[in-house]
């Protein structure tokens, strides 16, 4: 059993935003990796991008004059959109699981015909 004082020191209440985001990124990698050394598959990149997009969405809502973050948010959204399109074409089952787990909407009907 861990001492309550030590537990409170190690809790997320004392972590900074970078440490929390790093922890969430590692959780996404663990959840979506195909093998134990997989850190860059499409599923992982979509999950990590979604986490960054959620953070930047909250940030830009609080700091509406931060135009650089708003631009970065648009860039990340388009990058995730391209990854999702690729995933839909390669593996529809994983694509549907990603949409469900990450709480995303399917905009396949908006895609231009190939």
Secondary structure, 3 states (H helix, E strand, C coil): CCCHHHHHHCCHHHCCHHHHHHHHHHHHHHHHCCCCCCCCCHHHHHHHHHHHHHHHHHHHHHCCCCHHHHHHHHHHHHHHHHHHHHHHHHCHHHHHHHHHHHCCCCCHHHCCCC
